[in-house]
């Protein structure tokens, strides 16, 4: 697929992102996988998720924990792959897609990227590799640290208001 942007022709590659192990399940690891032929995976440990939840609780915003932590992970994996300009994210949080997109674009700043949401299914590499990493058959390419995710969250208006983070 080709798309004309500012009279330059850019090829759009269809990348998918899938999550294995939900963010809100703070007793288990979350894997976020980006794939299109090759794949990249990041791991957010249960410990880090519990620390993030506690930060949001202390700030009176426990409901923001899930979407902001998810978007933090998405932002990290997309920044690790700067050539991506089009991505399809698996629908994990139905009805929250506009909010996720807004938070994610705020975290990504000036990076130009087209974001779409769809049920990507179990047959795509993003799901397969994410799941294999989740069950420890593959190793994650990056294990995130608390400071990595907080750095992304603090780029948002909500994140800037977090104290003791």
C-alpha positions, 0 to 999 in steps of 0.5 A, a space after each residue: 500500500 502506498 500513500 502520498 504525504 506532502 508529495 512524497 511517496 511513503 510505503 506503509 507497512 502494516 504493523 500489529 500490536 497485541 498484549 498478552 496478560 492484561 495490565 490490570 492483572 497485577 499478579 502476572 507479567 504483561 507482554 506487549 508485542 509489535 510484529 510485521 514479519 519480525 517482532 519486538 516484545 517488551 515485558 512489564 513485570 507484575 511488580 512494576 504494575 503494582 508499583 504503578 497502581 500504588 502511584 495512581 492510588 496515592 494520587 487519587 487516580 486508580 482508574 487511570 492506572 490501566 490506560 496510562 500504563 498500557 499506553 506507556 508500554 505502547 509508547 516504549 515499543 513504538 519508540 524502539 521502532 522509529 520507522 513505523 508510521 502505521 500500526 493496528 492495535 488489538 482491541 483490548 479495552 472496548 470503547 476506550 480506543 479514542 482515549 488510548 489514541 489520545 494518550 498515546 499520541 501525547 506520549 509520542 509527541 512529534 512522531 508521525 504515526 497512524 493508529 488504528 484499532 481492530 480485533 487482530 485475531 490469534 493467527 497474526 505474529 503479534 499474538 503468537 510471539 506475544 503469547 510465546 513470550 508470555 508463557 516463557 517460550 521466548 525471551 522478551 527483547 526488553 524488560 521495562 523498568 518503572 522509570 521507563 513507563 513513568 517517563 512516558 506517563 509524565 509526558 501527559 497532562 495527567 502524568 504531570 500532575 502525579 506526585 511522588 512518581 
